[in-house]
Amino acid sequence: QVQLVESGGGLVQPGGSLRLSCAVSGFTASTYTMGWYRQAPGKERELVAVISSSDAVTNYADHVKGRFAISRDNTKNAVLLQMNSLKSEDTAVYYCHAMTRGPPMRVYWGQGSQVTVSS
């Protein structure tokens, strides 16, 4: 069965760092475009970072660019999100996302991991 399991979230002070991990089972993550989304209470889910399936090209939302870094650990079939210089507005549930255009197109979501940035 396909699973995307996030870990590494928690409470951190402003200016601190966290690393999220998305462990993938049921498919090979390196063959999928992988991304991280986040959703704060009362707000829309938004794309944070994405990494391509082939050449590891990355893209970031403007408000995290320079602070966050997405990467792959293919030996663990996982995708990581390193988050530095965290701000209170980064507080959200962070979701791992996988996509292939195939054909057929397939999309998978993780269950989410809470990140809270507060003093």
N, C-alpha and C positions, 0 to 999 in steps of 0.2 A: 504494500500500500504506500502511496505517496505521502510523505510527511515533510514539513518544514517546521523545525523546532527552534525557536529563538531562545537565547540565554544571554546573560550578562547585564541585564537591566538592574535598576535599583535607584537608590537615593544618592545624590552627589551634590556638593556645594558648587555655587557659581564659580566658574573658572576651572573646575575640575575636569576629569576625563573618565570616560567609560568606553569599553569595547563590547559591542554586541556581536554575537555569533549566530548564524543560521545553519543548523545541521540538516542536511538534505538526505532523505532516503527515498527509494523508489524510482529515481532517475539520476542521471549524471549531471550535476549542476553546471559543469563546464560547457555543456552543450546548450545551455539556456541563457538568455539574458536574465540577469539577477538584479534585484533592486531592493531598496529599503523605502518604505513609506512610513508616515507617522500621522496620527490623528489626536488632536487635543480635544477636550470636552467642548461640545458646541461648535466645532469647526470641521471643515471638510478634510477628508484624508488627502494628504499631499505627498508627492514624490520628493524624496530627500536625495537619493543617489542611485545611480544605475551603472552597471558594468556589462559590457557586451559579451556575447558568447564566444567570440573567436579571437579578437585582437586586444581584448582587455581595455578598450576605450571606455572612459568614465565620464559621467556628467553629474552635476550637482545643482541643487536648488541654490539660488543666489544667496539666501540667508544662511547657508551652511558652508558655502564655498570657502576654502582656505582653513576651515576648522575640522571638517569631517573627511574621512577617506574610506572608500569602499575597496575591498580587495577579495581575492579568492584564496582559499587554501584547498587546492585540489586533492591533496593527499588525504584530507578529511572530508571531502565532498561538502565543503562548507563555504559560506560567504561571510565576510566580516565587515563591520562598520566601526571604525575608530572615530570616536567623538572627543574632541579637545575643546578647551576654552568654552565650556558649556555655559549657557545662559538660561535664565528662568523660562524664557519663551521656547526653549527646546523641550520642555516638559510635555510628554505625549506618550501614547502607546505606539511603539515602533513595530512595524510588520515587515516580515520578509516576503518577497514576491519573486516568482519565477515565471518566465514566459518563453515560449517558442512559437514562431509563426508556422512551423511545420512545412507543409501541411500534414496533419491538421493543426490548427492553432490550439495551444494548451496554456492555461494560466493556473497557477497555484498560489495559495496564501498560507502563511504561518498564522499561529494563534495570537501573536502579539506579545510584546514584552514592555512593561512599564518603565519609563525613565522619568525620574522626578529630579529637577534641579532646584534646590532650595537651601537657604541658609537656616 
